Amino acid sequence: MTTSTPQKCAKEGCSCMAQPGSKYCSTQCEDSKKFMTLKCLCGHPECAG
C-alpha cells in the first residue's frame, strides 16, 4: 500500500496544498503557471499568497 503525502501547490506564490493527483491546488493556478504574479489568485481563503 502506498500513501502519498500532500504537496504544496507548484504555482509560485501559492501556499495551498495541491489536489490529489495534481501539482496544483486549482485550475486557476495550473492555467497561470507560465505567468509570474505577485499575489496568488487561486481564490482559496486560506492561501497566504
Secondary structure, DSSP 8 states (H G I E B T S, - for coil): -------B-SSTT--SB--TTSSSSSHHHHHTTTS--SS--S--TT---
